[in-house]
Amino acid sequence: MSSREHILSRAKANKPDLLELPNLDLNVFVDGRDLIKEFKTKIEVVGGNVVDVVVKENVISQVSSLFPDTKANFSTLEGTQDFNTISLEALNKPHELEDLDILILESDIGVAENGALWLSDNQIPIRVLPFITKHLVLVLNKENIVPFLHQAYQKIASSETDFGVFISGPSKTADIEQSLVIGAQGALSLTVFIY
C-alpha cells in the first residue's frame, strides 16, 4: 500500500457519521428587499460593474464599446460567432488560452445577498476559462436573482452537474500590507449585464 493509499484509507476509516442537514424555513428570510438593487450594490461593493441592457442581444455591441482593443474574445451567447476570435475546438490544451482578453458567459443564478453568480459545467466550456480571462463578462436575466444563498442552493440541488462555482467580483487579494490588488489570481475585471 502506498503512503497515499494509506492516508486515504485512514481518513476513510475515521470519517464522522453523516449528519442530516437542518430543515430551514426560508420564509423567515423574506424581508421585501429590492433584489435587483441589492444585487447591483453587492456587485459594485466587491469590485464589479453592472450594466443594464434591454435585451441580451445588445451585450456584444456594448462589450465591444467597453473593451475596444481586444484580440482574443470568446462568447457562449447564441448568435455571437462573429465576436469569437478563437476556436475552442482547435485547442490542444487550455494553456493556449493564456492571452484570452474577454470571456462572455451566461449565468442562470444571481444572489442578491453577496452579488455572486453561479456557473456550472453547462455554462463553462472549459473549466479554467473564467479564471484565466483578463475580463470576465457574465450575463444574467434579472428574473434569476434570488435573495440568499439558501435559495441558490435549492436551485442547484435540482440540477445535474459535475462542477460549479460562485463568482463574485474580479479576483482580488489584500493580504500584503492591507493593499488591495485586483486581478492577482484571476480576471482583472467583472462586468455583469442584466436584462
Disulfide bonds with the S-S distance in Angstrom:
none
